[in-house]
Amino acid sequence: MLRLSKKTWLALEAVVDVAINARPDPVQSKEITKRQGIPQRYLEQVMQQLVHAGILKGVRGPRGGYRLARERRRITVGEVVRVVGLMESSDDPVSTGPSELGERVIAPLWQDVQKDLMERLDNITVEDLCQKAEEAGTANATVPADFTI
């Protein structure tokens, strides 16, 4: 069965958390850690990779944190998966070369499955995930206090 790697899972949770909570101020990584239970040591690595890929924007300063680099309807799940996939070492070549059967039958099958999966993920946006979070009652956006009289 196909499974998401831990870093991919964390990256998707973090991006959706930022999409839900980064209004009007950026989201600090410690806030994501509290809300989602993501270990801080993994989170910072993933967040920096997402910043370098242009999915998130890092904001410096005491009230700094992260916000989306583009509108959430313009960021796909496929993009996030690809960025984190570059960090993973799961694509290491097999130490002993694949057999002819593996090269001609199994490898093309697996490539087709991966291609189909990535095409499907490219059609799901962060906006779609935010809507699902809202429908599921898990869009726990922090609303800033308004002290206007």
C-alpha positions as CSV (number, residue, x, y, z in Angstrom):
1,M,0.0,0.0,0.0
2,L,1.2,3.5,-0.8
3,R,1.9,5.7,2.2
4,L,2.8,9.3,2.7
5,S,6.2,9.8,4.2
6,K,6.3,11.5,7.6
7,K,7.8,14.6,6.2
8,T,5.2,14.8,3.4
9,W,2.4,14.4,5.9
10,L,3.9,17.2,8.1
11,A,4.5,19.5,5.1
12,L,0.9,19.2,4.0
13,E,-0.4,19.8,7.6
14,A,1.9,22.8,8.0
15,V,0.9,24.4,4.6
16,V,-2.8,24.0,5.4
17,D,-2.3,25.3,8.9
18,V,-0.6,28.4,7.5
19,A,-3.3,28.8,4.8
20,I,-6.0,28.8,7.5
21,N,-4.2,30.9,10.2
22,A,-2.0,33.4,8.4
23,R,-4.5,36.2,8.4
24,P,-3.6,39.0,9.1
25,D,-0.3,38.0,10.8
26,P,2.2,35.3,9.7
27,V,2.0,32.0,11.5
28,Q,5.0,31.1,13.8
29,S,6.2,27.6,13.7
30,K,5.7,27.2,17.4
31,E,2.0,27.9,16.8
32,I,1.8,25.1,14.2
33,T,3.6,22.8,16.6
34,K,1.0,23.5,19.3
35,R,-2.0,23.1,17.0
36,Q,-0.9,20.1,15.0
37,G,1.5,18.3,17.3
38,I,4.3,18.5,14.7
39,P,7.8,18.1,16.2
40,Q,9.6,21.4,16.0
41,R,12.9,19.8,14.7
42,Y,11.2,18.4,11.7
43,L,9.0,21.3,11.1
44,E,11.7,23.9,10.6
45,Q,13.5,21.8,8.0
46,V,10.2,21.3,6.0
47,M,9.3,25.0,6.3
48,Q,12.6,26.2,5.0
49,Q,12.4,23.8,2.0
50,L,8.8,25.1,1.3
51,V,10.1,28.7,1.5
52,H,13.0,27.9,-1.0
53,A,10.4,26.3,-3.3
54,G,8.2,29.4,-3.4
55,I,5.2,27.8,-1.6
56,L,5.7,29.7,1.7
57,K,7.2,33.1,2.4
58,G,9.2,33.6,5.5
59,V,8.6,36.8,7.4
60,R,11.4,38.0,9.7
61,G,11.1,39.8,13.0
62,P,9.6,39.3,16.4
63,R,6.1,38.9,14.9
64,G,7.5,37.0,12.0
65,G,6.6,33.5,10.8
66,Y,5.3,32.0,7.6
67,R,2.6,32.9,5.1
68,L,1.7,31.5,1.8
69,A,3.8,32.8,-1.1
70,R,0.7,32.6,-3.4
71,E,-3.0,32.4,-3.1
72,R,-4.0,29.0,-1.7
73,R,-6.0,28.2,-4.8
74,R,-2.8,28.5,-6.8
75,I,-0.8,26.0,-4.7
76,T,-1.4,22.3,-5.4
77,V,-0.9,19.3,-3.2
78,G,1.3,17.9,-5.9
79,E,3.7,20.8,-5.6
80,V,4.1,20.2,-1.8
81,V,4.6,16.5,-2.4
82,R,7.3,17.1,-5.0
83,V,9.2,19.6,-2.7
84,V,9.3,17.2,0.2
85,G,10.0,14.3,-2.2
86,L,13.2,16.0,-3.1
87,M,14.2,15.9,0.6
88,E,13.4,12.2,1.0
89,S,15.9,9.6,0.1
90,S,13.3,6.9,-0.8
91,D,14.3,7.0,-4.4
92,D,17.8,5.6,-3.8
93,P,18.6,3.0,-6.5
94,V,18.4,-0.6,-5.4
95,S,21.9,-1.8,-4.5
96,T,21.7,-4.8,-6.8
97,G,20.4,-3.9,-10.2
98,P,16.8,-4.8,-11.1
99,S,16.2,-7.8,-13.2
100,E,15.1,-7.6,-16.8
101,L,11.6,-8.4,-15.6
102,G,11.8,-5.6,-13.1
103,E,13.1,-3.1,-15.6
104,R,10.6,-3.9,-18.4
105,V,7.5,-4.7,-16.4
106,I,7.5,-3.5,-12.8
107,A,9.4,-0.2,-13.3
108,P,7.0,1.0,-16.1
109,L,4.0,0.0,-14.0
110,W,5.3,1.9,-11.0
111,Q,6.1,4.9,-13.1
112,D,2.5,4.9,-14.5
113,V,1.0,4.7,-11.0
114,Q,3.2,7.5,-9.8
115,K,2.3,9.6,-12.8
116,D,-1.4,9.0,-12.3
117,L,-1.1,9.8,-8.6
118,M,0.8,13.1,-9.2
119,E,-1.7,14.2,-11.8
120,R,-4.5,13.7,-9.3
121,L,-2.6,15.6,-6.6
122,D,-1.9,18.4,-9.1
123,N,-5.7,18.9,-9.3
124,I,-6.1,19.3,-5.6
125,T,-5.3,22.8,-4.2
126,V,-4.6,24.0,-0.7
127,E,-7.9,25.8,-1.0
128,D,-9.6,22.5,-1.5
129,L,-7.9,21.1,1.7
130,C,-8.9,24.3,3.6
131,Q,-12.5,23.8,2.6
132,K,-12.4,20.1,3.7
133,A,-10.9,21.2,7.0
134,E,-13.7,23.7,7.5
135,E,-16.4,21.0,6.6
136,A,-14.7,18.6,9.1
137,G,-14.6,21.2,11.8
138,T,-10.9,21.2,12.1
139,A,-10.2,24.6,10.6
140,N,-9.2,26.1,14.0
141,A,-8.2,29.5,12.7
142,T,-7.1,31.8,15.4
143,V,-9.1,35.0,15.2
144,P,-7.3,38.0,16.5
145,A,-9.0,39.9,19.2
146,D,-10.6,43.2,18.0
147,F,-10.4,45.9,20.6
148,T,-12.2,48.5,18.5
149,I,-14.9,50.4,20.4
